[in-house]
Each structure stands twice: as structure tokens, then as C-alpha cells.
Amino acid sequence: MDKKVAVTPHLSIRERDNSILLYEGLASLNQGDYSTQASVTMRFVLSLKPYIRFDAPQLEEYSKISTGELSLGLCDGTTIDRAFLTRRNSSHGSQCLESASGTIVSRVMIERDAPVKSARFLVPNLRFFIGHPISYTSRQGRDRIVLHGNDWIITLDAVENKKAVEEILIENTHSNITHIGKIEKETGTSFTEKEVKVVAEGLFWYLSFCEGRWTGPLFLTGFDSDESQLWQVWDSLRISPFENETSWADGHHVDHIELPFGKFLEFWLDEAWREVIRVAIHWYVEAKNQIGSIEGSIALAQTAFELLSSFVLVENFNWISQNAHNKMPAADRIRLLLRWASIPTDIPSALSNLKRQANEQNWSDIPDAIVQVRNSIVHPTRKNREKLKKYQLKVRIDTWKVSVWILELLLLRLLDYQGTYHNRLIHQHVGEAEEVPWA
């Protein structure tokens, strides 16, 4: 395939109703000792809580199928172990018929697990970056992102009807497929579903970090050298609604999303690092999206600081012993972590409310401010409740902002990223970027 030609989708996508056709044909519906066959359509629905829906519009002997758990068997031999029949409608005429619908909840592996030359997937709700030039059937555009790491190459191409999809996303603020992806080996060698699954899982966490929202590869599908499909995986995936806002990875700088990936994948393929990276990104995304409101997000961010402080300073870089780390006050742990990362500790002037509060309370720097506000939230003694009253909402918002900013920088420092980034504390417009502090 010409590397400058856009990757084509391997599934039928309906943008307007936010659905993807997965299967259409005969299937058996099995419940206890009873089994019946029907024509079934299966679609992935990109709603606020995405799910796989199945519909059987004409099901005979409806009285023997009840709502509840059942299994499905496709005509190619694929078994779907767990599904739930959630709805049935009966009609009475010359023949009693029933239509049924439900949801699929188990992981599904279509066809055989054979080595493949490439794997394709779909990505929802990823912002459109100004990337490398590619050709579509109806247009040309700078719509390609290319990620390299550990002999893997991942191509992410915006969908051909990008403008229409963008309008739909902005209009309803839910979900839609924005990119078509392809995973290959740099050396052109074959790989198994088990091998590429680890890379695809890592890509989910990496893209979620880049976006500050949950997104990643859907319906990983393996192809041989003749582009014949050998297998397909239906996995559940957490997806956040689309937001047309920038993150540290700016949409006008494709290198923001491309350059850190190599180090990320190196860490991801190391089991010791994988868990730490995964948990840190989890707390980062949840904190950024204000899970548990502003106050809860401040607490979540400090959980990530504690994790990174122990793993980085004690376990990996031996800056301090575990015993000494355990005895250090929380603010000192964060302060030492920021020193390791060469991240400034002075409260930025852009956070005027936090800076004013810090002057009033004699807080020395960012770590001190974060810990003081956080302690007043998570330790609700009478004294702390009185303190929290003094920390007005604007102060708490500034504390949340600086916590998320630090988490972004710490993760980028771990990935040894040396380029520019979008500083959420200063920059307001897409395209604005500055060097990371340690560059």
C-alpha cells in the first residue's frame, strides 16, 4: 500500500446515528436448554455510554425466550458467551412473531488467532491534528499522525469526511469515529493478536494522556499480506465525550503527540513501569476531568504525586531511601519530585487567586499550597473545615489547575520529552506552545 494514501476503514461507519455495523446474518440465541435461530444485526453504538447492541427483528416462538442473560452463536462458529436480552415485542397475526433486542457484554474474538502483517482499528473522539500529508479518494489533507516505538509503527489518519464529523461532534458533544488506525512492524514481520493487543492497550492509555480524556483503539482487526481479514476483537473500552479543547498536546504541533510515544511504549512493554504509568495516567485523566468536582480532583492529583514520588525517587533513581521518603512531609515529597524533574515550584503569576492566598497563609510554593488545600478537603476536622471556607472557589480552581499542569509535566519528564507543549496556565489559543522547563 502507498504510504501516502489514507488508511481505509474496515467497518461500516454511520456518522449521523453514531453507530458501526459489526455483524449482519444468522445467529443462534441460546438460553438454558433452549435455542432458536434468527437474522441478527449487531452494531456498536457511540452514545454517552457506548455499547454493542443486537437486534433480531423476527424471532419465532418468542414465548420461550425471556429477558435476561443468554449466549449467541454466529454462523461462522463464533460464540458470544454473555449477552442480555433487554427488550422484546410481540405481534399476533397468522403467525406469532417476536422482535428482540439486547446488549453484548463479553469480549468477542471473531475467527482464528493467526499471525498477521497489519492490524487496523477505529479511534473515537481524538482531536484533528495538523499532521503529515495524505491522499483520500475525494481530497488531500495534512491529517496523518505517525507513532514509532520498539519496532512498531502506528498510523492514525483522520476520517475522510473530517469536516462533517467535526460538525456532528461539536453539534451534539457526544462521540464519533474520528480516525482510522493501522499497526505494523517496522521490519515488516508478522505478529499475533496477543502481541499487538499489548501495544493497542498501551495506545489507549497514551492517547488518553494526550487528550486528557478516555479514548483509544476500537475493534482491532488483523489482516494478512493480501489484506484478507483473519481475526477481529470486540472489546469494551472507556470513551469520554468529545471536547473541542486543547491539552498539553497542541493540535497544530503533531510532534507533541508523536515524539513522546517511543519512550512511552518502552515503558509500557516493561511490566514494572506499565502499572505505574497506567495508574498515573488514570489519576491524571480523572483529575483533569474533575471527577468528584474540583475538590475531589485535587485529592486525586496528590494521589498521583505520591505514587510518582515513591516510584521515581526511591525505586528507580535512588534519590532517597524508602525510610527517609516515608518520614518526609507530603509537601517535601512533591518538592523533591519537582526538583528531580526540573519543574519550577514558584506559584505562577497567572494563578493570581492562589498566589494571593499563599501570601496570606505564608505558603512557600506550589507543593505547600497543594498540600494545604488538599488536607483541608480530605481531613474534614472542624479546624480544616474552617480553613476550607477561607479558600474560596477561585483558589480551589487555581489549585486544581496547577495540580493538573504539574502532572502533565511530570509524565512528560518521565518520557524524557524535550520538545514544546501547550501550557494550560498561560496559553489560551490553539497553536501556542513553549519549551518544557527542563529542555
DOTORVO-106585 format. One line per field, with one value per residue (C-alpha): x, y, z; residue number from 1. Coordinates in Angstrom, 2 decimals, padded with zeros to 5 digits. Example, Ala and Ser with C-alpha at 12.3 -4.5 7.8 and 13.67 -1.06 7.14 Angstrom:
2
east = c(012.30|013.67) $
north = c(-004.50|-001.06) $
up = c(007.80|007.14) $
pos = c(1|2) $
***
This chain:
439
east = c(000.00|001.17|002.20|000.76|-002.73|-005.12|-005.90|-009.41|-011.97|-012.57|-016.06|-019.14|-019.48|-022.72|-021.76|-025.21|-026.51|-023.07|-023.06|-020.78|-022.07|-020.30|-022.36|-025.42|-026.62|-027.93|-027.27|-028.48|-029.96|-029.33|-030.97|-030.69|-031.59|-033.49|-032.03|-033.55|-032.15|-032.83|-031.44|-029.50|-027.87|-025.13|-023.99|-021.64|-023.47|-021.32|-023.51|-022.51|-022.05|-021.05|-022.35|-022.84|-026.49|-028.07|-031.46|-033.48|-036.45|-038.29|-037.95|-040.32|-041.54|-040.99|-042.54|-039.52|-037.04|-037.23|-035.45|-032.20|-028.85|-028.25|-025.47|-025.24|-023.65|-022.73|-022.87|-019.05|-018.78|-018.03|-019.57|-020.64|-020.71|-022.61|-025.37|-028.55|-031.95|-033.36|-036.45|-038.98|-042.09|-044.76|-047.11|-050.09|-051.41|-051.43|-048.15|-046.85|-043.64|-041.40|-038.70|-035.92|-033.01|-030.27|-026.64|-023.40|-021.13|-018.40|-015.18|-015.61|-012.90|-014.03|-012.36|-008.96|-005.98|-003.40|-000.26|-000.96|001.00|-001.09|-003.95|-006.50|-008.72|-011.03|-010.49|-013.33|-013.15|-009.48|-008.88|-007.84|-004.14|-002.40|-000.17|001.57|000.08|-002.01|-004.41|-008.04|-010.35|-012.03|-009.44|-005.94|-005.03|-002.45|-004.26|-001.76|-000.13|002.72|003.93|007.16|008.38|010.09|009.84|006.15|004.74|001.23|-000.51|-003.51|-005.40|-008.35|-011.57|-012.12|-015.26|-013.47|-015.40|-018.79|-017.72|-016.30|-019.59|-021.53|-019.23|-019.43|-023.18|-024.05|-020.88|-021.08|-018.96|-017.98|-015.18|-012.51|-009.53|-008.68|-005.56|-003.09|-000.41|002.54|006.05|008.81|010.62|007.51|007.41|004.19|002.70|-000.09|-003.21|-001.68|001.40|-000.49|-003.12|-000.49|000.51|-003.13|-003.83|-000.84|-002.12|-005.39|-003.53|-001.19|-003.93|-005.94|-002.92|-002.51|-006.19|-006.80|-009.89|-010.55|-010.08|-008.22|-008.41|-011.69|-012.28|-008.71|-008.71|-005.85|-005.02|-002.58|-000.27|-003.14|-005.33|-007.63|-009.19|-008.05|-009.48|-011.31|-011.69|-014.71|-013.51|-015.18|-013.49|-014.00|-014.73|-015.16|-017.47|-015.73|-014.44|-013.11|-010.40|-006.65|-004.48|-000.71|-000.54|-001.49|-003.39|-001.09|002.01|001.87|005.31|003.66|001.77|004.44|007.71|006.91|005.44|008.70|009.67|006.09|005.96|009.34|007.93|004.62|006.31|008.13|005.66|007.13|006.76|003.44|001.41|002.87|002.31|-001.23|-002.20|-000.60|-002.44|-005.66|-005.41|-004.35|-007.36|-009.78|-008.31|-008.32|-011.99|-012.95|-014.25|-015.62|-015.68|-012.78|-012.15|-012.07|-009.73|-007.22|-007.15|-006.77|-003.85|-001.98|-002.51|-000.63|002.13|002.59|002.81|005.33|007.37|007.87|008.44|010.75|012.75|013.05|012.65|014.20|016.57|017.65|017.46|016.31|015.78|012.32|012.62|013.57|010.78|008.22|009.26|009.12|006.12|003.91|004.93|008.62|008.00|006.33|009.02|011.81|009.93|009.66|013.35|014.15|012.01|013.39|009.88|009.69|007.99|007.07|003.36|002.84|001.63|-001.21|-002.77|-003.43|-006.04|-003.80|-000.82|-002.75|-003.95|-000.41|000.87|-001.86|-001.17|002.64|002.66|006.13|005.47|003.28|003.79|002.92|-000.22|-001.43|-000.94|-002.58|-005.69|-005.82|-005.54|-008.42|-010.52|-009.62|-009.22|-012.55|-011.87|-013.55|-010.29|-009.85|-013.47|-012.90|-009.77|-011.61|-014.20|-011.40|-010.14|-012.68|-013.73|-011.30|-008.43|-009.50|-009.80|-006.25|-005.04|-006.71|-005.20|-001.66|-002.04|-003.07|-000.29|002.33|001.01|001.28|004.84|005.87|004.59|006.33|009.55|009.29|009.01|012.17|010.29|012.42|010.10|007.40|003.96|000.80|000.95|-002.61|-001.81|-000.73|-001.79|-005.36|-005.29|-004.62|-001.12|000.57|003.42|006.56|009.53|009.20|011.07|013.89|014.57) $
north = c(000.00|003.52|005.02|008.41|007.00|007.19|004.03|002.86|001.83|-001.92|-001.48|000.38|003.64|005.62|009.09|010.56|007.94|007.32|003.59|000.96|-002.19|-005.24|-008.19|-008.95|-012.51|-015.63|-016.26|-018.68|-017.31|-019.71|-019.56|-022.56|-025.67|-023.68|-022.41|-020.64|-019.10|-015.65|-012.99|-010.61|-007.21|-006.12|-002.52|-000.61|002.49|005.52|007.06|008.65|005.06|003.13|-000.41|-003.22|-003.72|-006.70|-006.74|-009.74|-008.21|-011.51|-014.21|-017.21|-018.98|-015.84|-017.24|-019.45|-016.55|-014.28|-011.10|-011.75|-013.38|-015.52|-016.51|-016.03|-018.11|-016.60|-018.57|-018.62|-020.51|-017.52|-017.77|-014.73|-016.00|-013.21|-011.04|-009.66|-009.64|-006.33|-005.92|-007.97|-007.00|-009.48|-009.32|-011.62|-012.48|-015.65|-016.39|-015.35|-013.37|-011.51|-008.92|-008.87|-006.63|-006.55|-005.82|-007.81|-007.61|-010.23|-009.92|-011.42|-012.90|-013.32|-016.14|-017.61|-016.12|-016.33|-014.20|-011.10|-008.42|-005.49|-004.63|-001.90|-000.15|002.82|005.73|007.87|011.48|012.17|015.80|016.51|017.37|019.20|016.32|014.77|015.00|012.07|011.43|010.35|009.35|012.78|015.11|015.63|016.80|017.06|014.52|011.81|011.05|008.51|006.89|004.84|002.61|-000.72|-001.88|-000.93|001.77|003.11|005.26|007.39|009.02|011.36|010.08|011.23|013.22|015.04|018.30|016.59|014.54|017.61|019.44|016.48|016.29|019.99|019.89|017.07|016.83|013.05|010.62|009.70|007.91|010.50|008.39|005.12|003.42|000.81|-001.06|-002.72|-003.87|-001.56|-004.67|-005.98|-009.18|-010.91|-010.72|-012.34|-010.89|-011.41|-009.33|-006.46|-006.43|-005.19|-002.39|-001.44|-001.34|000.93|003.14|003.58|004.92|007.04|008.73|009.27|011.07|013.18|014.14|014.29|012.19|008.48|007.35|004.65|001.87|000.08|-003.25|-004.31|-006.40|-008.46|-008.70|-010.86|-009.63|-009.86|-007.61|-010.55|-010.34|-013.14|-012.05|-009.25|-008.38|-006.73|-005.29|-002.93|000.46|003.52|006.53|010.14|012.50|014.70|018.08|020.64|021.92|021.68|019.75|019.79|018.20|021.06|020.28|022.49|020.59|016.96|016.39|016.85|013.60|011.80|012.35|011.01|007.74|005.81|006.16|005.55|002.24|001.23|001.74|000.12|-003.10|-003.22|-004.69|-002.82|000.54|-000.33|-000.37|002.93|004.67|003.29|004.37|007.82|008.46|007.21|009.75|012.46|011.97|011.72|014.82|016.81|015.98|016.94|013.55|014.29|018.02|020.42|019.23|015.55|016.25|017.98|014.87|012.57|014.61|014.30|010.53|010.57|012.74|010.22|007.33|009.07|010.33|006.83|005.12|007.76|008.99|005.71|002.77|003.94|006.84|006.22|009.85|008.89|005.77|004.33|005.01|008.66|009.04|007.68|010.24|013.24|015.59|015.38|018.83|017.89|014.72|016.74|019.42|016.85|015.23|018.60|019.20|015.85|016.87|020.44|021.84|025.28|025.35|029.06|029.73|031.18|034.76|033.59|031.92|035.21|033.86|031.05|033.39|035.89|033.12|031.76|035.19|035.46|031.97|032.09|029.12|028.95|027.38|025.12|021.92|023.76|025.27|021.97|020.04|022.71|022.91|019.14|018.49|020.83|018.73|015.15|015.66|017.34|018.24|021.35|023.26|022.14|022.88|026.41|026.62|025.36|028.10|030.65|029.04|030.45|028.57|030.58|029.47|025.83|026.14|027.53|024.66|022.17|023.87|023.83|020.21|019.08|021.15|019.55|016.06|016.69|017.89|015.03|012.45|014.21|014.35|010.62|010.11|012.21|014.56|017.55|019.49|022.12|021.83|023.84|025.39|025.36|028.02|030.66|029.90|030.44|029.71|026.65|026.79|028.46|026.39|026.76|024.58|022.19|023.57|021.01|021.28) $
up = c(000.00|-000.81|002.50|001.45|000.86|003.80|005.72|004.83|007.47|007.77|009.23|008.05|009.99|010.13|011.32|011.76|014.19|015.73|015.03|013.48|011.79|013.22|012.01|009.88|009.36|011.06|014.74|017.37|020.59|023.44|026.84|029.14|027.16|024.56|021.29|018.30|015.12|013.73|011.47|013.67|013.24|015.64|015.95|018.19|019.42|020.31|022.99|026.28|027.49|024.33|023.93|021.38|020.52|018.78|017.11|015.93|014.07|013.52|016.15|016.16|019.29|021.27|024.45|025.09|025.11|028.13|029.04|030.84|030.16|027.07|024.68|020.93|018.20|014.83|011.60|011.31|014.61|016.83|020.31|022.31|025.86|027.60|026.26|027.77|026.14|027.29|025.15|023.19|021.26|020.18|017.21|016.66|013.21|011.19|012.95|016.34|015.91|018.25|017.75|020.30|021.16|023.73|024.52|024.31|027.35|026.82|024.84|021.37|019.14|015.55|013.54|014.27|016.07|013.27|012.72|010.65|008.79|009.96|012.29|011.74|014.27|014.76|017.17|018.56|019.72|019.01|018.05|014.48|014.44|011.58|010.58|007.60|004.08|002.78|-000.09|000.17|-002.69|-002.65|-001.14|000.18|003.63|006.39|008.53|009.45|012.81|012.87|016.09|016.27|019.07|019.72|016.06|015.92|013.65|014.25|011.67|012.62|009.74|010.16|008.57|005.00|005.85|008.64|008.34|008.56|011.57|013.29|012.80|014.23|017.26|018.02|017.47|019.89|022.04|022.21|020.21|016.68|014.88|014.05|012.98|011.25|012.59|011.43|013.35|011.59|012.37|011.12|009.85|008.09|010.15|011.24|014.73|016.73|018.28|021.72|020.79|019.22|021.96|024.44|022.04|021.39|025.12|025.59|022.78|024.69|027.72|025.61|023.57|026.75|028.23|025.08|025.08|028.83|028.06|027.58|024.00|022.11|019.51|018.85|017.05|016.42|013.24|011.83|008.11|006.19|003.41|000.91|003.09|003.93|007.39|009.71|013.05|014.84|018.51|020.11|023.40|025.81|026.04|028.17|025.96|027.08|025.17|022.60|023.76|021.32|023.65|023.60|026.04|026.55|023.07|020.78|017.58|015.48|016.62|015.53|017.10|020.51|020.10|018.05|019.91|023.43|022.15|021.70|025.36|026.44|024.58|026.00|029.49|028.62|027.49|030.85|033.36|036.34|034.60|032.97|036.16|037.39|034.05|033.84|037.35|037.00|033.72|035.31|038.13|035.66|033.37|036.29|037.93|034.70|034.12|037.67|038.74|042.18|041.39|041.93|045.48|044.55|041.64|043.93|046.11|043.09|041.77|045.06|044.94|041.63|043.14|045.97|043.50|041.26|044.20|045.59|042.25|040.78|043.78|045.72|043.38|040.13|040.59|044.21|045.21|048.68|050.80|051.39|055.11|054.56|051.99|054.44|057.07|054.73|054.85|051.75|050.52|050.72|048.68|045.93|046.15|045.71|042.83|041.08|041.70|040.05|037.07|036.89|037.21|038.91|042.30|042.44|042.08|038.57|038.42|036.13|039.18|040.94|043.37|044.60|044.78|046.90|049.23|049.51|050.56|053.20|054.57|054.20|051.84|050.34|046.93|044.79|046.85|050.04|048.53|047.05|050.29|052.45|050.27|049.84|053.60|054.30|051.90|052.83|056.59|057.47|061.08|062.41|062.06|058.44|057.58|058.80|056.64|053.57|053.97|053.60|050.42|048.01|044.86|042.72|044.97|044.69|040.91|040.74|042.93|040.59|037.52|038.89|040.02|036.53|034.97|037.21|036.48|032.74|033.09|035.38|032.92|030.03|032.07|032.75|029.00|028.53|026.21|025.17|022.85|023.29|024.86|025.37|028.83|030.16|032.77|030.26|026.71|025.63|021.91|019.78|018.29|021.26|022.69|024.77|025.70|028.61|031.66|031.52|027.76) $
pos = c(1|2|3|4|5|6|7|8|9|10|11|12|13|14|15|16|17|18|19|20|21|22|23|24|25|26|27|28|29|30|31|32|33|34|35|36|37|38|39|40|41|42|43|44|45|46|47|48|49|50|51|52|53|54|55|56|57|58|59|60|61|62|63|64|65|66|67|68|69|70|71|72|73|74|75|76|77|78|79|80|81|82|83|84|85|86|87|88|89|90|91|92|93|94|95|96|97|98|99|100|101|102|103|104|105|106|107|108|109|110|111|112|113|114|115|116|117|118|119|120|121|122|123|124|125|126|127|128|129|130|131|132|133|134|135|136|137|138|139|140|141|142|143|144|145|146|147|148|149|150|151|152|153|154|155|156|157|158|159|160|161|162|163|164|165|166|167|168|169|170|171|172|173|174|175|176|177|178|179|180|181|182|183|184|185|186|187|188|189|190|191|192|193|194|195|196|197|198|199|200|201|202|203|204|205|206|207|208|209|210|211|212|213|214|215|216|217|218|219|220|221|222|223|224|225|226|227|228|229|230|231|232|233|234|235|236|237|238|239|240|241|242|243|244|245|246|247|248|249|250|251|252|253|254|255|256|257|258|259|260|261|262|263|264|265|266|267|268|269|270|271|272|273|274|275|276|277|278|279|280|281|282|283|284|285|286|287|288|289|290|291|292|293|294|295|296|297|298|299|300|301|302|303|304|305|306|307|308|309|310|311|312|313|314|315|316|317|318|319|320|321|322|323|324|325|326|327|328|329|330|331|332|333|334|335|336|337|338|339|340|341|342|343|344|345|346|347|348|349|350|351|352|353|354|355|356|357|358|359|360|361|362|363|364|365|366|367|368|369|370|371|372|373|374|375|376|377|378|379|380|381|382|383|384|385|386|387|388|389|390|391|392|393|394|395|396|397|398|399|400|401|402|403|404|405|406|407|408|409|410|411|412|413|414|415|416|417|418|419|420|421|422|423|424|425|426|427|428|429|430|431|432|433|434|435|436|437|438|439) $
***
